[in-house]
Amino acid sequence: MKNFSWGHGVVIALFAFIIFILSMLFLFPNGQKNSEMVTDNYYEEELKYQDVIDAKRRADQLQEKPVYSQNKNGITITFPKDYDNSNTTVKFVLNRTDDQNLDIHKSVQLDANKSFIIPAQVLTLGNYTLRLNWTKDKTDYRMDYDVIWK
């Protein structure tokens, strides 16, 4: 039997490193899971982003903000009880983080309780980003929520 030299150790270490890298590529492909872009119109969205920043800042400065809750019927977004919803338009986008085919875009009317519901039938188990946009007297507001539908 030959003696084990430092050259053998280098070759073994090199093969171990190659096996480690290949196992990371094939056993853990999760890095490719969220490879979709958030929007197809990235450039146009970037140009409008200052408006989004201003709308978020205005929403952050509100005394009472819309809140969301979820139960077996769906996700309910409720505006403050003293909110005057005349001259108000409300839109929401529910972005699915791993599949844009499950995204939901809709304009809604607030009911008598100053709320609306996203029904459970249109939701799939998983993570969403809820982007709530509303315009009150020609002033835009926006709030983003991370939602886990279980």
N, C-alpha and C positions, 0 to 999 in steps of 0.2 A: 504494500500500500504506500502511495506517495505521501510525502509530508504536506501538511496544510500550510500554505504561505499567504502572505498579505495579498498577493494577486488573486488568489482564490476568494478571499474575503471581499475584495472589490467587485468581482464578478457576481458573487452571491448578493451583495448589497444592491447592485445595479438591477439584477433580475427582480429582487424584492420590491424595489421602487417602481419598476415597470408594472408588475402585477398589482401593486397598490393603486397606481393611476388608472389602470384599466378597470379595476373593480369600482372605483369611484365613478367612472363613466357609465358603466353598465348596470351597476346595482342601485345607484342613486340618481335617476334621470329627472328628479323633481325640479331641477333648475329650468327645464324647458316647459314646465307646466303653465307658467304665467307669461308666455312669450307674446301674447296678443297686445297690440297697441290699444290704449284706452279709447281713442277716437280715430276714425279714418281721416278726418279733416284737421289734422294736427296743426298745420300752419295757420289756418283761419282761426282756430281756437286760441292759438298763442297770441294772435293780434288782438283778440277781444279780451285777453286775460286781465287787463287793468280794470275793465268793467266788473269782472268777477271779483277781483280783490276789493274794489269799492263796495260791491253788494255784500260781501262777507263782513266787511268792517261795519257797515250800517246795521247788519243783523246782530253782530256782536254787541253793539251799543244799545240794543233794545233792552228795556227793563225786564219784560217777560218775553220769552222766546217760544216758538212752537216746539212741542215735544212729541216723541213717537213712543208708542207702546205696541206690544204684540201679544196676541193670544191665538187660540185655535182658529178664529175667524179670519185673521190676517194681521196686517200692520196698520195701526191707526195713527194718523198725524193730527194733533189737536193744537189749535191756535189758542192764545189766552182768551179767557171768558169776556174780557172787556174790549176785545179787538173788534174794530168796526170794519167789516169786510165789504163795504160798498166801495166801488171803484177798485176792486182787487181782482187780479187774475193769479191763479196758482197753477204751477206746473211742477212735476217731479220727474226725475230720471232715476231709475233703480238699476245701477250697473252691476252685473254679475262679474266678480273678479276673475273667474276662470273660463267664462264662455259668453262672448258678447251676443250670441244668439238668444240668450235668456234675459237680455236687457228689456226693461219696460220704460216707455216714454209716454207721458200722458198729461193733459190739461184737465183740471178737476174744478168742481164747484164745492164750496164749503157747505155743509148741512147746517141745521138749526143749532147744533152744538159747536159750531165753528170747527168742524173736523171733517176728515174724509178717511176712507179705509181702502187699503190695497188688499183685495181678497186673497185668501190662502190658495185658491185654485190656480192663480197665475204664478205662484211662487214655487221654487224648487229648493230643496234643502241645500244650505251652503251660505257663503259669505256674499254680501252685497254692499255697495256704497249707495246710500240714498242722498241724492242732491235735490234739495227742496228750493225752488225758486218762486218768489212771488213779487208782484208789482202792485204797489199801493200808491195811488195818485201819481203815476208816472215815475215812481222811485223804486228801483230794483233792490231786492234783498235775496240773500242766498245763505243756506246752511247745509252742511254736509254731515251725514251720520254714517258710522260703520254699523251695519246690521248683520246679525247672524240668524238666519231663519232655520229653526230646528223643527 
